[in-house]
Amino acid sequence: MPDSGTLSARGPAAVAGSRRVTWLGRLRNIEPVMLLWIALIGVLLFLVAFPLAKLFVVSFEDQRTGAFTLANYAFAYGRERYINALVNSLLLGLASATLAVILAVPMAWAVSRTDMPGKGLTWATVLGAFILPPYLSAIGWILLAGPNSGFVNRFWRDLTGFEAPLFNIFSFEGMTLVIALNSFPLVFIFVKAALDLVSSEMEDAANILGAGTWTAMRRISIPLVMPAILGGFILVFLEAISLFGVPAILGIPARLNVVTTQLWQFFEWPVRVEVAAAYAMPLLMITAGLIAVQKLLLARKGFVSQTGKGGERRLIRLGRWRWALFAWCAGVGLLAVAMPLFVLAQASFAKAWGRGFALDNLTLANYRLLIFEHEMAMQSVWNTVWFSATAATIAVLLALLIAYIVNRRLVPFGDALAFVAMAPFVIPGIVMAIGFYAAYAAPPLALYGTAALIILAFAARFLPIAYANSAAAIRAVHPEMEEAARILGSGRLHAVWRITTPLVRKALLGGWLIVFIVASRELSAAIFLVGPRTRTMAVLLYDMSEAGNFEVLAAFGGILLVITMAFVGIGMKLLGRDFMLRRG
């Protein structure tokens, strides 16, 4: 044992050197797999945390000096026009969510609880509305209900002789209708899943006490699933206030400004990203607050029916009323899917869409122009496919590793990783795009307009979808199989690659397909980040809508839908018909 003199002779430098050796020794002893987890955390922070932090910081910065200021918030909320845009967004969200609930709840009850015919057709309607991009639906409704040339209004004038249009799609009501017709599947999925858990015993008891079918539905079934209805309402509300395409295509001509179109105007020259960041902050807070409310509500879903007694579920026989309910579902399908697709298809093959169907009006020139002559059309198709595929691959691989860390409890802060991975779920796409612009557009990275920035933004935006799929899949794989492989000498990464990944392959493929499909139609995030040569199909469609050539626009929308349906078909073939509408 050394004496005090020896210790004193070594001095502080020797002790510090000893500590340094110890620290380096610990670093050498870190398993390579732990270095991978550390790198993974860095990637997650780069994709999610830093853009949001930068957005918050920029909102308080003076653009010229970088000094702290509140002037950005004063400018963003110091004009009546900007306040009106926020109010319009909130009203649009409330109106769209209310209409979506009115459309979806009877459909969900009919499919889940009754003997209504045509349930397959109803499911097709829901899937079709889910797949059809809102901005493409808006274009279809311009062809249907444009005040001067829309088919519906022309038919109305010919029928009645009235000059005033029956319905003007360029209005607040028009935006509400289009958004609700595209968003009602969110409510349908929530409510149907909740109704599937409700036993028929409670409805039978109500019938015994004298309640009819409709009274039992109104007093028993619907109250039991009210948390799910409210949860779907909140999701549609958030979808409506964060959409860019529909308000831009329908609202700008009607001089109806909302938050997303106002944010777009802040990006016109000169770009005022600091004002846009400040203007986006309340939208982000509203979104986070409503998601918290939704989680609180959905924590109670099915609270009465989950009794552990396994009650029987019996279909309610409606008699002649089942045809009335079928008519309701068919009517929603007609408005949401059939009519917009019909007029888009007609316009895509027409020389002049307003002339309607006539042999001398049919042409393939619109498709020929896009495929062989348009300077950007095929480039945007290629951009869309490889941006979406690369983003989906990054999101799925990242989500798989995060889900594995969290589920196997490899690090003490796994729950924090899960929180960061799911955080983009509560961030509107337009806010995420502004965050990426603020963080990575300027030097030293200078990524604005590059494929890398768009791919990273898409991967971050849709990471929650991939994570939800991966987490559910990893939970289903017991760790005993990996442990057996490790006992036989396999490393952890090798065991994950050879044992776990093959077992969750279907779930990963499902997550990849869903991320690819939603990324390929994404407009709200892409429009802030694309450059002249990196435009996606969604952005080019919006650019074409400003030019007003609806025949070429409809043909290009048809190409987007064909690509989307091809990947949906692959998913249905490999994973089941409802792979896009499952709710875990």
Residue pairs with C-beta under 8 A, 6 or more apart in sequence:
31 492
32 493
33 491
33 492
33 493
36 401
36 493
37 401
37 405
37 410
37 411
40 398
40 401
40 402
40 405
41 417
43 398
44 398
44 402
44 417
44 420
44 421
45 420
47 398
47 456
47 459
47 460
47 463
48 420
48 421
48 423
48 424
48 460
48 463
49 420
50 439
51 432
51 435
51 436
51 438
51 439
51 440
51 460
52 423
52 427
52 435
54 435
54 438
54 439
55 277
55 280
55 431
55 434
55 435
55 438
55 439
56 277
56 281
58 273
58 274
58 277
58 438
59 72
59 73
59 274
59 277
59 278
59 280
59 281
60 68
60 69
60 70
60 72
60 278
61 67
61 68
61 69
61 72
61 274
62 68
62 69
62 71
62 274
63 272
63 273
63 274
72 274
72 275
72 277
72 278
73 278
73 281
75 275
75 278
76 82
76 275
76 278
76 279
77 83
77 278
77 279
81 257
81 262
82 262
82 279
84 257
85 257
85 258
85 259
85 261
85 262
86 259
86 282
88 172
88 256
88 257
88 258
88 259
89 240
89 241
89 258
89 259
89 260
89 283
90 241
90 286
91 172
92 172
92 175
92 176
92 179
92 240
92 241
92 247
92 258
93 236
93 237
93 238
93 240
93 241
94 237
95 172
95 176
95 180
96 175
96 176
96 179
96 180
96 183
96 236
96 237
96 239
96 240
97 180
97 183
97 233
97 234
97 236
97 237
97 240
98 233
99 176
99 177
99 180
100 179
100 180
100 183
100 184
100 186
100 187
100 232
100 233
100 236
101 184
101 187
101 229
101 232
101 233
101 236
103 180
103 181
103 184
103 187
103 332
104 184
104 185
104 186
104 187
104 188
104 191
104 232
105 187
105 191
105 222
105 229
106 325
106 328
106 329
107 122
107 125
107 126
107 184
107 188
107 328
107 329
107 332
108 187
108 188
108 191
108 192
108 195
109 191
109 195
109 217
109 221
109 222
110 116
110 119
110 122
110 325
110 326
110 328
110 329
111 119
111 122
111 123
111 192
112 192
112 195
112 196
113 195
113 198
113 217
113 221
113 315
113 316
114 315
114 316
114 317
114 318
114 322
114 325
115 315
115 316
115 317
115 318
115 322
116 122
116 318
116 322
116 325
116 326
116 329
117 322
117 323
117 326
118 326
118 329
118 330
121 329
121 330
121 333
122 329
122 333
123 577
123 578
123 581
124 333
125 329
125 330
125 332
125 333
125 336
125 337
126 184
126 185
126 188
126 189
126 581
127 185
127 568
127 578
127 580
127 581
128 333
128 336
128 337
128 341
129 181
129 182
129 184
129 185
129 333
129 336
129 337
130 185
130 580
130 581
131 517
131 561
131 564
131 565
131 568
131 580
132 182
132 336
132 337
132 340
132 341
132 561
133 182
133 245
133 521
133 523
133 538
133 560
134 178
134 179
134 182
134 183
134 243
134 245
134 246
135 245
135 246
135 248
135 249
135 523
135 538
135 541
135 542
135 545
136 340
136 344
136 541
136 557
136 560
136 561
137 178
137 181
137 182
137 246
137 336
137 340
138 169
138 178
138 245
138 246
138 249
138 250
139 249
139 344
139 541
139 545
139 550
139 553
139 554
139 557
140 339
140 340
140 341
140 343
140 344
141 169
141 174
141 177
141 178
141 250
141 340
142 150
142 169
142 170
142 249
142 250
142 550
143 150
143 151
143 343
143 344
143 347
143 353
143 550
143 554
144 150
144 151
144 152
144 169
144 339
144 340
144 343
145 152
145 153
145 165
145 166
145 167
145 168
145 169
145 174
146 153
146 169
146 170
147 153
147 165
147 168
147 169
147 170
148 165
149 354
150 165
150 169
151 343
151 356
152 166
152 167
153 165
153 166
153 167
156 162
156 165
156 166
157 163
157 165
167 173
167 174
168 174
169 177
169 178
169 250
170 250
170 253
170 254
171 250
171 254
171 256
172 254
172 256
174 250
174 254
175 246
175 247
175 250
175 251
175 256
177 335
178 246
178 250
179 236
179 239
179 240
179 243
179 246
180 236
181 332
181 335
181 336
182 246
182 336
183 235
183 236
183 239
183 240
184 236
184 332
184 336
185 581
186 232
186 235
186 236
186 239
187 229
187 232
187 233
187 235
187 236
188 232
189 232
189 581
189 583
190 228
190 229
190 231
190 232
190 235
190 298
190 583
191 225
191 228
191 229
191 232
193 228
193 583
194 224
194 225
194 227
194 228
194 301
194 302
195 221
195 225
196 313
197 301
197 302
197 305
197 306
198 221
198 224
198 225
198 302
198 304
198 305
198 313
199 305
199 307
199 309
199 311
199 312
199 313
200 311
200 312
200 313
200 314
200 316
201 311
201 312
202 220
202 224
202 304
202 305
203 216
203 217
203 220
203 221
203 316
204 314
206 215
206 216
206 219
206 220
207 213
207 216
211 219
211 220
213 316
213 318
213 321
217 316
222 229
224 302
224 304
224 305
225 301
225 302
227 297
227 298
227 299
227 300
227 301
227 303
228 298
228 301
230 294
230 297
231 294
231 297
231 298
231 301
234 290
234 291
234 293
234 294
234 297
235 294
237 290
238 287
238 290
238 291
238 428
241 258
241 259
241 260
241 283
241 286
241 287
241 428
242 260
242 283
242 287
242 428
242 429
242 430
242 431
242 524
243 260
243 524
244 260
244 261
244 264
244 429
244 430
244 523
244 524
244 527
245 523
245 524
245 538
245 542
247 256
247 258
247 260
247 261
248 260
248 261
248 264
248 542
249 542
249 545
250 256
251 257
251 258
251 261
252 261
259 279
259 280
259 283
260 430
260 524
262 279
263 276
263 279
263 280
263 430
263 434
264 527
264 528
266 272
266 273
266 275
266 276
266 279
267 273
267 276
267 528
273 434
273 437
273 438
273 441
276 434
277 434
277 435
277 438
280 428
280 430
280 431
280 434
283 428
283 431
284 427
284 428
284 431
287 426
287 427
287 428
288 426
291 425
291 426
305 311
318 325
341 561
343 353
343 554
344 554
344 557
344 558
345 554
345 558
346 353
346 356
346 357
346 554
347 353
347 550
347 551
347 553
347 554
347 555
348 366
348 367
348 551
348 554
348 555
348 557
348 558
349 362
349 363
349 364
349 366
349 555
350 361
350 362
350 363
350 366
350 551
351 361
351 362
351 363
351 365
351 551
352 361
352 551
353 550
353 551
353 554
355 361
366 551
366 552
366 554
366 555
367 555
367 558
367 559
369 377
369 552
369 555
370 377
370 378
370 552
370 555
370 556
370 559
371 377
371 378
374 552
376 535
376 540
377 540
377 556
379 533
379 535
380 535
380 536
380 537
380 539
380 540
381 537
381 559
381 563
383 451
383 534
383 535
383 536
383 537
384 520
384 536
384 537
384 538
384 560
384 563
385 520
385 563
386 451
387 451
387 454
387 455
387 458
387 519
387 534
387 536
388 458
388 515
388 516
388 517
388 519
388 520
389 516
390 455
390 459
391 454
391 455
391 456
391 458
391 459
391 462
391 515
391 516
391 519
392 459
392 462
392 466
392 511
392 512
392 513
392 515
392 516
392 519
393 512
394 455
394 456
394 459
395 458
395 459
395 462
395 463
395 465
395 466
395 511
395 515
396 466
396 469
396 470
396 508
396 511
396 512
396 515
398 421
398 459
398 463
398 466
399 421
399 463
399 466
399 467
399 469
399 470
399 471
399 511
400 466
400 470
400 474
400 501
400 504
400 508
402 417
402 418
402 421
402 467
402 470
403 418
403 467
403 470
403 471
403 473
403 474
404 410
404 470
404 474
404 496
404 500
405 411
405 414
405 417
406 414
406 415
406 417
406 418
406 471
407 471
407 474
407 475
408 474
408 479
411 417
418 467
418 471
421 463
421 464
421 467
422 464
422 467
422 468
423 464
424 432
424 460
424 461
424 462
424 463
424 464
425 464
427 435
427 461
428 524
429 461
429 522
429 524
429 525
430 524
430 525
430 528
432 457
432 460
432 461
432 525
433 457
433 524
433 525
433 526
433 527
433 528
433 529
434 528
436 453
436 456
436 457
436 460
436 529
437 448
437 528
437 529
440 447
440 448
440 453
440 456
441 447
441 448
441 453
442 448
447 453
447 456
448 529
448 531
449 529
449 530
449 531
449 532
449 533
449 534
450 531
450 534
451 534
453 529
454 526
454 529
454 530
454 534
454 536
457 525
457 526
457 529
458 519
458 522
458 525
458 526
461 519
461 522
461 525
462 515
462 518
462 519
465 511
465 514
465 515
465 518
466 511
466 512
466 515
468 511
468 584
469 507
469 508
469 510
469 511
469 514
469 584
470 504
470 507
470 508
470 511
472 507
472 584
473 503
473 504
473 507
473 508
474 500
474 504
476 504
477 500
477 503
477 504
481 499
481 500
481 503
482 492
482 495
482 496
482 499
482 500
485 494
485 495
485 498
485 499
486 492
486 495
490 498
501 508
506 574
506 575
509 571
509 574
509 575
510 571
510 575
510 579
513 567
513 568
513 570
513 571
513 575
513 579
513 580
514 571
514 579
514 580
516 567
517 564
517 567
517 568
517 580
520 536
520 537
520 538
520 560
520 563
520 564
520 567
521 538
521 560
521 564
522 536
522 538
523 538
523 539
523 541
523 542
526 536
526 538
526 539
527 538
527 539
527 542
530 536
530 539
535 543
537 556
537 559
537 560
538 560
540 556
541 553
541 556
541 557
541 560
544 552
544 553
544 556
545 553
547 553
568 580
571 579
571 580
572 579
